[in-house]
Amino acid sequence: MTVQAVKDTKKKRRLLLGGVFALFLLAGVGYALYYFLHARFHETTDDAYVTGNLIQITPQIAGTVLSIHADDTEYVPSGKSLVSLDKADAQILVSQAEAQLAKTVRSVRNLRATSTEGEANVTMRQAELRKAQQDLARRRSVEPAGAVSGEELQHAVDSVNSARAALDAAQKQLEAQRAMVDRTDVHDHPDVLAAAAKVREAYLALARTEVPAPTAGFVARRSVQVGQRVAPGNVLMTVTPLADVWVDANFKENQLATLRPGQPVTLEADAYGGSVEFHGRVAGFSPGTGGAFALLPAQNASGNWIKVVQRVPVRIALDPKELDQHPLQIGLSMKVDVDTHDRSAGRLARVERKTPAYETTAFAPADPQTDARIEQIIVANTNGAALGASARH
């Protein structure tokens, strides 16, 4: 090899090494710029999954299933009847409660009538006592003259005592009768109120033979069958409101230092790929790691201990409009990127919720027509006698 060839080889080698060095230098500068301008303000993880509420549908009364109005994968609006139970038993209870209310109203009317009779009885006993006292006074007036025997006089004394005791008994009976109806009308008498409550309870049980959906969502895990006898608390099916799902992202413990509630989040779902991008915000942090709430927590008090990086679930609230356009099912995998520029908030903020997190109006109280039915029964059994008498005349 000539001297010129050796020089050319060395020159090429220097150029190649310089190029490699320049390439590494550019890569280092590029990474430094990427880290200081972007990476240090972002925390990412692909250990994230869609989570939501699994609302178990359970009956409030016992009964036999007659029909099922929704099946797995079907969408149901809030308040829609999912299961219908046999109404026969509930209708019998309604009839019994209405009959008991009518009987109670008539009993209260009878108490009022008995109270008036008691007043007349007291008046009669007072008259008997006065008569006995007058008879005793006449006999004592002629006793010095010997016109009355001692035995007859004693009978007169006994008659007074007997009349006085009868008057005391009649007055106490009148007081007891008045105590049952004193300062009350038929409508607000305690016995009538208790019977009316039983009627409302019976109508409420009748309404509960229809098992509604507490919220809108998709049906899953239907286990109930037609003809099955169910009891309160039996799980019939599950409704999942996919409009209110969120993401639980499991960040490593060394990633939590810069995470704060309210920070913006960009997400990708494996189900849609990179063509669809979701947006949300950090809603909060779990009070413990995933291992701390496991069924069998790890026991590190052993001789052969190996440190394992723990992960903390971070809840991310999603944009409802994006969820409506691109629904997500529970359990789907997500890729999460949190922008940590804003770190002004406390990591574990103590903010008390002022409104319910979730609520439903599907379980409405008894039908307002129940009160009208109760009033109808009370009026019919309060004025029925007077109406019947006027009709006969």
C-alpha positions in Angstrom: 0.0 0.0 0.0 1.4 3.4 -0.9 1.8 6.3 1.4 -0.9 8.2 -0.4 -3.3 5.3 0.1 -2.6 5.1 3.8 -3.3 8.8 4.1 -6.5 8.5 2.2 -7.6 5.6 4.5 -6.8 7.6 7.6 -8.6 10.6 6.3 -11.8 8.5 5.5 -11.5 7.0 9.0 -11.4 10.4 10.6 -14.3 11.6 8.5 -16.3 8.5 9.5 -15.5 8.9 13.2 -16.3 12.6 13.0 -19.6 11.8 11.3 -20.5 9.3 14.0 -19.5 11.7 16.7 -21.5 14.5 15.1 -24.5 12.1 14.8 -24.3 11.2 18.5 -23.8 14.9 19.4 -26.9 15.8 17.4 -28.9 13.0 18.9 -27.8 14.1 22.4 -28.7 17.7 21.6 -32.0 16.6 20.2 -32.8 14.5 23.2 -31.8 17.3 25.5 -34.1 19.7 23.7 -36.9 17.1 23.7 -36.4 16.5 27.4 -36.2 20.2 28.5 -39.0 21.4 26.2 -41.4 18.4 26.3 -40.5 15.2 28.1 -39.9 16.7 31.6 -43.4 18.2 31.4 -45.1 14.9 30.4 -45.7 11.6 32.2 -46.9 8.7 30.2 -48.1 5.1 30.8 -49.7 2.4 28.9 -50.9 0.6 32.1 -54.3 2.2 31.9 -57.8 0.8 31.4 -61.3 2.1 31.0 -63.4 1.8 34.1 -67.0 2.5 34.9 -70.0 1.8 37.2 -71.5 -1.7 37.1 -75.0 -1.1 38.4 -76.6 -4.3 39.8 -80.3 -4.6 39.2 -82.0 -6.1 42.3 -85.8 -6.3 43.2 -87.1 -4.5 46.3 -89.8 -7.1 46.9 -90.1 -10.9 46.5 -92.0 -12.2 43.5 -92.1 -14.5 40.4 -90.7 -13.2 37.2 -93.3 -12.9 34.5 -91.4 -11.0 31.8 -87.9 -9.7 31.0 -87.8 -6.5 28.9 -84.1 -6.3 28.1 -81.2 -8.7 27.3 -77.4 -8.5 27.2 -75.9 -5.9 24.9 -79.1 -3.9 24.6 -79.4 -0.2 25.5 -82.0 0.8 28.1 -83.0 4.4 29.0 -83.3 5.5 32.6 -86.6 4.4 34.2 -87.4 1.6 31.7 -88.9 -1.5 33.2 -86.4 -4.3 33.0 -88.2 -7.1 34.8 -91.9 -7.5 35.6 -93.0 -9.5 38.7 -96.3 -11.2 39.4 -98.7 -8.6 40.7 -101.3 -10.9 42.3 -99.9 -10.9 45.8 -99.4 -7.1 45.8 -103.0 -6.5 44.5 -104.3 -8.7 47.4 -102.3 -6.6 49.9 -103.8 -3.4 48.4 -107.3 -4.8 48.8 -106.6 -5.8 52.4 -105.1 -2.4 53.3 -108.0 -0.5 51.7 -110.5 -2.7 53.7 -108.6 -2.2 56.9 -108.6 1.6 56.3 -112.4 1.6 55.8 -112.8 -0.5 58.9 -110.6 1.9 60.9 -112.6 4.9 59.8 -115.8 3.3 60.9 -114.2 2.4 64.2 -113.2 6.0 64.8 -116.8 7.1 64.0 -118.0 4.6 66.5 -115.7 6.0 69.1 -117.1 9.4 68.6 -120.7 8.1 68.8 -119.8 6.2 72.0 -118.3 9.4 73.5 -121.7 11.1 73.0 -123.4 8.1 74.6 -121.0 8.3 77.5 -122.0 11.9 78.1 -125.7 10.9 78.3 -124.7 8.0 80.7 -122.9 10.5 83.0 -126.0 12.8 83.0 -128.2 9.8 83.9 -125.9 8.7 86.8 -125.8 12.2 88.1 -129.6 12.2 88.2 -129.6 8.9 90.0 -127.2 10.2 92.6 -129.3 13.3 93.3 -132.4 11.1 93.7 -130.6 8.8 96.1 -129.3 11.8 98.1 -132.7 13.3 98.3 -134.2 10.0 99.5 -131.5 9.7 102.2 -132.2 13.4 103.3 -135.9 12.7 103.7 -135.4 9.6 105.8 -132.9 11.3 108.0 -135.3 14.2 108.6 -138.0 11.8 110.0 -135.5 9.5 111.8 -135.8 11.3 115.2 -139.6 10.7 115.2 -139.0 7.0 114.6 -140.9 7.0 111.3 -138.1 5.1 109.5 -136.3 2.0 110.6 -132.5 1.7 110.9 -132.5 -0.9 108.2 -134.3 1.3 105.7 -132.0 4.2 106.5 -129.0 2.0 105.9 -130.4 1.0 102.5 -130.8 4.6 101.6 -127.1 5.3 102.5 -126.0 2.3 100.4 -128.1 3.6 97.5 -126.2 6.9 97.7 -122.8 5.2 97.8 -123.8 2.9 94.9 -125.0 5.9 92.8 -121.8 7.8 93.5 -119.7 4.9 92.5 -121.7 4.4 89.3 -121.2 8.1 88.5 -117.5 7.9 89.1 -117.3 4.8 86.7 -119.3 6.6 84.1 -117.1 9.7 84.3 -113.9 7.6 84.0 -115.4 5.7 81.0 -116.3 9.0 79.4 -112.7 10.4 79.9 -111.3 7.2 78.4 -113.6 7.5 75.4 -112.7 11.2 74.9 -109.0 10.5 75.1 -109.4 8.3 72.0 -110.9 11.1 69.9 -110.0 14.3 71.7 -108.6 17.1 69.5 -108.6 14.9 66.4 -110.7 14.6 63.3 -111.3 11.4 61.4 -108.6 12.3 58.9 -105.9 12.9 61.5 -106.8 10.3 64.0 -103.7 8.1 64.8 -105.5 4.8 63.9 -106.7 6.3 60.5 -103.2 7.6 59.8 -101.6 4.2 60.5 -104.2 2.5 58.2 -103.6 5.1 55.5 -99.8 4.4 55.7 -100.5 0.7 55.2 -102.4 1.6 52.0 -99.5 3.6 50.8 -97.2 0.7 51.6 -99.4 -1.7 49.7 -99.5 0.6 46.6 -95.7 1.1 46.8 -95.2 -2.7 46.8 -97.5 -3.0 43.8 -95.4 -0.3 42.0 -92.3 -2.2 42.9 -93.4 -5.3 40.9 -91.8 -3.4 38.0 -88.0 -3.3 38.3 -86.7 -0.1 36.5 -83.3 0.8 35.2 -81.7 3.3 37.6 -79.8 5.0 34.8 -79.4 4.7 31.1 -76.8 2.2 29.9 -76.2 -1.2 28.3 -77.4 -4.5 29.8 -74.8 -7.1 30.8 -74.6 -10.3 32.9 -78.3 -11.1 32.8 -78.9 -14.0 35.1 -82.7 -13.8 35.7 -85.0 -16.2 33.9 -88.7 -16.2 33.3 -90.6 -18.0 36.1 -87.8 -17.6 38.6 -88.7 -16.8 42.1 -86.6 -13.8 43.2 -86.1 -12.2 46.6 -85.0 -8.7 47.6 -81.2 -8.3 46.9 -81.0 -11.0 44.2 -78.9 -9.7 41.3 -81.0 -10.0 38.1 -78.6 -8.2 35.7 -76.2 -5.4 35.4 -76.5 -2.0 33.7 -73.4 -0.2 32.6 -73.7 3.5 31.8 -70.9 3.9 29.2 -71.6 7.7 29.0 -69.9 8.1 32.4 -66.8 5.9 32.1 -63.3 7.1 33.2 -59.8 5.8 32.9 -57.7 4.4 35.8 -54.0 5.0 34.8 -51.5 3.1 37.0 -48.4 5.4 37.3 -45.2 4.3 38.9 -44.5 5.9 42.3 -41.5 7.8 40.9 -43.9 9.5 38.3 -46.2 11.0 40.9 -44.1 14.0 42.0 -45.3 16.2 39.1 -48.9 14.9 38.8 -51.6 17.2 40.0 -55.5 17.2 39.8 -56.8 19.2 36.9 -53.8 18.6 34.6 -54.8 18.0 30.9 -54.5 14.5 29.6 -54.2 13.1 26.1 -55.3 9.5 25.5 -55.3 6.9 22.8 -57.4 3.7 22.8 -56.0 0.5 21.4 -59.6 -0.2 20.1 -59.4 2.9 17.8 -55.6 3.3 17.3 -53.8 6.5 16.8 -56.4 7.9 14.5 -58.7 8.8 17.4 -57.5 11.0 20.3 -59.3 11.4 23.6 -58.9 14.3 26.0 -59.5 14.5 29.7 -58.2 15.8 33.0 -56.7 14.2 36.1 -59.6 13.8 38.6 -57.7 12.5 41.6 -55.5 9.8 43.1 -56.1 6.6 44.8 -55.3 6.8 48.6 -53.1 3.7 48.2 -51.2 1.6 45.7 -52.8 -1.2 43.9 -51.1 -3.8 46.0 -52.4 -2.2 49.2 -56.0 -2.8 48.3 -55.3 -6.3 46.8 -57.2 -9.3 48.3 -53.8 -10.7 49.4 -51.5 -7.7 50.0 -47.8 -8.3 49.6 -45.9 -9.2 52.8 -42.4 -7.6 52.7 -41.4 -8.5 56.2 -39.2 -11.4 55.1 -35.5 -12.1 54.8 -35.4 -12.3 51.0 -36.9 -9.0 50.2 -36.7 -7.5 46.7 -37.9 -4.0 46.1 -40.7 -3.8 43.5 -41.8 -0.4 42.1 -45.4 0.2 43.1 -48.1 1.7 41.0 -50.8 4.1 42.1 -54.1 4.3 40.2 -54.8 7.8 38.9 -58.4 8.6 37.8 -58.8 10.5 34.6 -62.1 12.1 33.6 -62.9 12.0 29.9 -64.6 14.5 27.6 -68.3 13.4 27.4 -68.6 14.7 23.8 -65.7 12.6 22.6 -67.2 9.6 24.5 -70.5 10.1 22.7 -68.7 10.1 19.3 -66.4 7.2 20.1 -67.8 5.0 22.9 -65.4 3.1 25.1 -66.2 -0.2 26.8 -65.1 -1.1 30.3 -61.7 -2.8 30.4 -60.3 -1.4 27.2 -56.5 -0.6 27.2 -55.5 3.1 26.9 -52.3 5.0 26.4 -52.1 8.1 28.7 -50.0 11.2 28.4 -50.3 13.8 31.1 -49.2 17.4 30.6 -47.6 18.5 33.9 -46.8 22.1 33.2 -49.4 23.3 35.7 -48.3 22.1 39.1 -49.9 24.7 41.3 -52.6 22.4 42.8 -52.0 20.1 45.8 -51.5 16.5 44.8 -54.0 15.2 47.4 -56.5 18.1 47.5 -59.0 17.9 50.3 -62.1 19.1 48.5 -65.5 18.2 49.9 -68.2 17.3 47.3 -71.3 19.5 47.7 -73.6 17.5 45.4 -74.3 13.8 45.0 -71.8 12.0 42.8 -74.6 9.9 41.4 -78.4 9.9 41.8 -81.5 8.5 40.2 -85.1 9.4 40.0 -86.2 6.0 38.6 -87.4 4.8 42.0 -90.2 7.3 42.4 -92.4 7.3 45.5 -95.9 5.9 45.5 -98.3 7.2 42.9 -99.9 10.6 43.9 -103.2 9.0 43.1 -102.8 6.9 46.2 -103.6 9.9 48.4 -106.7 10.5 46.3 -107.7 6.9 46.8 -107.2 7.2 50.5 -109.3 10.3 50.7 -112.0 8.6 48.7 -112.1 5.7 51.2 -112.2 8.0 54.2 -115.0 10.1 52.8 -117.0 7.1 51.7 -116.9 5.6 55.2 -117.3 8.9 57.1 -120.3 10.3 55.2 -121.7 7.0 53.9 -124.3 6.7 56.7 -125.6 10.2 56.2 -125.7 9.9 52.5 -127.6 6.6 52.8 -130.1 8.1 55.2 -130.7 11.1 52.9 -131.1 8.8 50.0 -133.8 6.8 51.8 -135.7 10.0 52.7 
